[in-house]
Amino acid sequence: MCKEKERLIIVEGLPSAGKSTAARFLAAYCGMTCVDEGTGHHPADWENHALLDEDTFRQAVSLLGDDEDAVRALCSETEYAETGYFVPIANWLPDAVRALLMQYKIYDVLPWAEQRAAMLEKWHMFAENIGSERYVFNCVLLQNPMCETMMRFNQTQSESAAFIGEIAEIIRPLDPLVVYLQTGDIAACMQRVLPERGAEWLRAVTDYHCGSAYGKANGLHGFDGYIAALRERQRRELAILAALPLRSIVLSDPQNDWDAAYRTLTAQL
């Protein structure tokens, strides 16, 4: 069984590398809480949140009018920290409120300086308040920062590494284990999951990567451009991971033999 000392495991890798599968296995094996990406409130990440100052937050509340239940719900779901009001862009909110919040979305919208401060603040809040909880995270240490620093802002590998290094120092007292699922043939992997995820998903991720600052700067287009971006991102992530002061393990193409991958993982716990 997993040693009780494990408090935080973070599973990283490219899309379709098997992160969700590995994270769920580790959580069940270790008796830890699995937090997948895109599931709502994340203990260490501002997932689909807007960052507002006090005046803008009051404006968002005022747009709810006399709906006292909605006002209470929005206020209860909002987190206040030194940086400002962190407000979830919830599906239940009226269109006018969501439109306002989208103008201040932390990912995809905020300038890097503001986004960087918000992300680091969330990691500090997590590390300081984890208590006795034990988590397995699907990404957030490498993937989310790389999608912003590398893809959105076209920062260099050293710039990405410096920011991720700051996160690593925040969580270092928790002695986390980082599991990286390395993909060998990235193009074949994407083609393999396409029947499940669909052509619309492929168009969306291709447009995101090729239309980003990194994609434009490197003249990326179409499926080949998407794969080229992922190939470079994986190269950078593995180099950054190797230099972090954290325990880590790299598994190559675990989907080829999950039983063998699980045996390798459990031997590290």
C-alpha positions as CSV (number, residue, x, y, z in Angstrom):
1,M,0.0,0.0,0.0
2,C,1.0,3.6,-0.4
3,K,3.0,5.2,2.3
4,E,0.9,7.6,4.4
5,K,3.6,10.2,4.1
6,E,2.5,10.9,0.5
7,R,0.5,14.1,0.7
8,L,0.6,15.3,-2.8
9,I,1.1,13.6,-6.2
10,I,1.0,15.5,-9.4
11,V,0.5,13.7,-12.7
12,E,1.8,15.5,-15.8
13,G,2.1,14.9,-19.5
14,L,0.7,15.9,-22.9
15,P,-3.0,15.6,-23.8
16,S,-4.1,12.0,-24.1
17,A,-1.0,10.7,-22.3
18,G,-3.2,9.0,-19.7
19,K,-3.0,11.5,-16.9
20,S,-6.6,11.0,-15.8
21,T,-6.2,7.2,-15.8
22,A,-3.0,7.3,-13.8
23,A,-4.3,10.0,-11.4
24,R,-7.4,7.9,-10.6
25,F,-5.3,4.8,-10.0
26,L,-2.9,6.5,-7.7
27,A,-5.7,8.1,-5.7
28,A,-7.5,4.8,-5.2
29,Y,-4.2,3.0,-4.4
30,C,-3.1,5.6,-1.9
31,G,-6.5,6.5,-0.4
32,M,-6.1,10.1,-1.6
33,T,-8.4,12.7,-3.2
34,C,-8.2,12.8,-6.9
35,V,-8.6,16.3,-8.5
36,D,-9.0,16.1,-12.2
37,E,-8.7,19.1,-14.5
38,G,-11.9,21.0,-15.5
39,T,-13.9,19.7,-12.5
40,G,-14.7,23.1,-10.9
41,H,-13.1,24.5,-7.7
42,H,-9.5,23.4,-7.6
43,P,-7.5,23.6,-4.3
44,A,-4.4,24.8,-6.1
45,D,-5.5,26.4,-9.3
46,W,-7.9,29.3,-10.4
47,E,-9.8,27.1,-12.7
48,N,-12.3,29.2,-14.8
49,H,-12.1,32.2,-12.3
50,A,-12.0,35.9,-12.8
51,L,-9.9,38.3,-10.7
52,L,-11.8,41.5,-9.8
53,D,-11.1,44.6,-7.8
54,E,-13.7,45.7,-5.2
55,D,-15.5,48.1,-7.5
56,T,-15.9,45.5,-10.3
57,F,-17.0,42.8,-7.8
58,R,-19.7,45.2,-6.6
59,Q,-20.7,45.7,-10.2
60,A,-21.0,42.0,-10.7
61,V,-23.2,41.6,-7.6
62,S,-25.4,44.5,-8.7
63,L,-26.1,42.8,-12.0
64,L,-27.9,40.1,-10.0
65,G,-30.5,42.6,-9.0
66,D,-32.9,41.5,-6.3
67,D,-32.1,37.8,-6.6
68,E,-30.9,37.4,-3.0
69,D,-30.2,33.7,-3.4
70,A,-27.9,34.3,-6.3
71,V,-26.1,37.1,-4.5
72,R,-25.5,34.8,-1.5
73,A,-24.3,32.0,-3.8
74,L,-21.9,34.2,-5.7
75,C,-20.5,35.7,-2.5
76,S,-20.1,32.3,-0.8
77,E,-18.3,30.9,-3.9
78,T,-16.0,34.0,-4.2
79,E,-12.6,33.9,-2.5
80,Y,-11.0,37.1,-1.3
81,A,-7.2,37.4,-1.0
82,E,-4.6,40.1,-1.1
83,T,-4.7,40.2,-4.9
84,G,-8.5,40.8,-5.1
85,Y,-11.8,38.9,-5.5
86,F,-11.5,35.5,-7.2
87,V,-14.9,34.8,-8.7
88,P,-15.9,31.6,-10.4
89,I,-17.4,32.0,-13.9
90,A,-20.2,29.6,-13.0
91,N,-22.7,28.4,-15.6
92,W,-25.7,29.3,-13.4
93,L,-24.8,33.0,-13.6
94,P,-26.8,35.3,-15.9
95,D,-25.3,36.1,-19.2
96,A,-24.6,39.7,-18.2
97,V,-22.6,38.6,-15.1
98,R,-20.7,36.0,-17.1
99,A,-19.8,38.5,-19.8
100,L,-18.4,40.9,-17.2
101,L,-16.4,38.1,-15.5
102,M,-15.0,36.9,-18.8
103,Q,-13.3,40.3,-19.3
104,Y,-11.1,39.5,-16.2
105,K,-10.6,35.8,-16.6
106,I,-7.3,34.7,-15.0
107,Y,-6.4,32.3,-17.8
108,D,-6.5,33.5,-21.4
109,V,-7.2,37.2,-20.5
110,L,-5.2,38.7,-17.7
111,P,-1.8,40.2,-18.5
112,W,1.1,38.0,-17.4
113,A,2.1,40.0,-14.3
114,E,-1.4,39.8,-12.9
115,Q,-1.9,36.2,-13.8
116,R,1.5,35.2,-12.3
117,A,0.7,36.9,-9.0
118,A,-2.7,35.2,-8.9
119,M,-1.4,31.8,-9.6
120,L,1.4,32.0,-7.0
121,E,-1.1,33.3,-4.4
122,K,-3.3,30.3,-5.0
123,W,-0.4,27.9,-4.6
124,H,0.5,29.7,-1.3
125,M,-3.0,29.4,-0.1
126,F,-3.1,25.7,-0.9
127,A,0.3,24.9,0.8
128,E,-0.6,26.8,3.9
129,N,-4.1,25.3,4.3
130,I,-3.7,21.7,3.1
131,G,-3.9,20.4,6.7
132,S,-4.4,16.6,6.8
133,E,-5.8,16.4,3.2
134,R,-3.9,14.3,0.7
135,Y,-4.3,14.9,-3.0
136,V,-3.5,13.5,-6.4
137,F,-3.6,16.3,-9.0
138,N,-4.1,15.9,-12.8
139,C,-1.5,18.4,-14.1
140,V,-1.4,22.1,-12.9
141,L,2.3,22.1,-12.0
142,L,3.6,21.9,-15.6
143,Q,0.8,21.8,-18.1
144,N,-1.1,24.9,-16.9
145,P,1.9,27.2,-16.5
146,M,3.4,26.0,-19.9
147,C,0.1,26.6,-21.7
148,E,0.3,30.2,-20.5
149,T,4.0,31.0,-20.4
150,M,5.0,29.1,-23.5
151,M,1.9,29.0,-25.7
152,R,0.0,32.2,-24.8
153,F,3.0,34.5,-24.1
154,N,5.7,32.8,-26.1
155,Q,8.1,32.9,-23.2
156,T,11.5,31.1,-23.3
157,Q,12.1,27.8,-21.6
158,S,14.2,29.6,-18.9
159,E,11.3,32.0,-18.2
160,S,8.8,29.1,-17.9
161,A,11.3,27.3,-15.7
162,A,11.7,30.2,-13.4
163,F,8.0,30.5,-12.8
164,I,7.5,26.8,-12.3
165,G,10.5,26.8,-10.0
166,E,8.6,29.3,-7.8
167,I,5.7,27.0,-7.6
168,A,8.0,24.1,-6.7
169,E,9.5,26.0,-3.9
170,I,6.0,26.8,-2.5
171,I,5.1,23.1,-2.4
172,R,8.5,21.7,-1.6
173,P,7.7,21.3,2.2
174,L,5.0,18.9,1.2
175,D,7.6,16.6,-0.5
176,P,5.4,16.0,-3.6
177,L,5.9,13.3,-6.1
178,V,5.6,14.4,-9.8
179,V,4.7,11.6,-12.3
180,Y,5.3,12.5,-15.9
181,L,3.8,10.4,-18.6
182,Q,6.0,10.8,-21.7
183,T,4.5,10.3,-25.1
184,G,6.7,8.8,-27.8
185,D,4.7,9.1,-31.1
186,I,2.6,12.2,-30.3
187,A,0.8,12.2,-33.7
188,A,-0.2,8.6,-33.4
189,C,-1.5,9.2,-29.9
190,M,-3.7,12.1,-31.0
191,Q,-5.0,10.0,-33.9
192,R,-5.8,7.2,-31.5
193,V,-8.0,9.4,-29.2
194,L,-9.7,11.3,-32.1
195,P,-12.7,8.9,-32.4
196,E,-13.5,9.4,-28.8
197,R,-12.8,13.2,-28.6
198,G,-14.1,14.1,-32.0
199,A,-13.1,16.4,-34.8
200,E,-14.4,19.5,-33.0
201,W,-12.0,18.9,-30.2
202,L,-9.1,18.5,-32.6
203,R,-10.1,21.8,-34.4
204,A,-10.2,23.6,-31.0
205,V,-6.8,22.4,-29.7
206,T,-5.2,23.0,-33.1
207,D,-6.6,26.5,-33.4
208,Y,-5.4,27.2,-29.8
209,H,-1.9,26.0,-30.3
210,C,-1.4,27.4,-33.8
211,G,-3.1,30.7,-33.0
212,S,-1.2,31.3,-29.8
213,A,1.7,33.7,-29.6
214,Y,4.1,30.7,-29.8
215,G,2.3,29.2,-32.8
216,K,2.3,32.5,-34.7
217,A,5.9,33.2,-33.9
218,N,6.9,29.8,-35.2
219,G,4.6,29.8,-38.2
220,L,2.6,26.7,-37.1
221,H,-0.4,25.6,-39.1
222,G,-2.9,22.7,-39.0
223,F,-2.4,19.3,-37.4
224,D,1.4,19.2,-38.1
225,G,1.7,22.5,-36.3
226,Y,-0.2,21.3,-33.3
227,I,2.0,18.2,-33.0
228,A,5.1,20.4,-33.4
229,A,4.0,22.6,-30.5
230,L,3.3,19.5,-28.3
231,R,6.6,18.0,-29.2
232,E,8.5,21.1,-28.1
233,R,6.3,21.6,-25.0
234,Q,7.1,18.0,-23.9
235,R,10.8,18.6,-24.5
236,R,10.8,21.7,-22.4
237,E,8.7,20.1,-19.6
238,L,11.0,17.2,-19.2
239,A,14.0,19.5,-19.1
240,I,12.3,21.7,-16.5
241,L,11.1,18.8,-14.4
242,A,14.7,17.3,-14.3
243,A,15.9,20.5,-12.7
244,L,13.2,20.9,-10.1
245,P,14.0,20.1,-6.4
246,L,11.1,17.6,-6.3
247,R,10.8,13.8,-6.5
248,S,9.8,12.7,-9.9
249,I,9.4,9.7,-12.1
250,V,9.0,9.6,-15.9
251,L,7.0,6.8,-17.5
252,S,7.2,6.3,-21.3
253,D,4.0,5.5,-23.1
254,P,2.2,3.9,-20.1
255,Q,-0.9,3.2,-22.3
256,N,1.1,0.4,-24.0
257,D,1.0,-1.6,-20.8
258,W,-0.9,-0.1,-17.9
259,D,-0.2,-3.1,-15.6
260,A,3.6,-2.5,-16.0
261,A,3.2,1.2,-15.5
262,Y,1.2,0.6,-12.3
263,R,3.9,-1.7,-10.9
264,T,6.5,0.9,-11.6
265,L,4.5,3.6,-9.9
266,T,3.6,1.6,-6.8
267,A,7.3,0.7,-6.4
268,Q,8.0,4.4,-6.0
269,L,5.4,5.0,-3.2
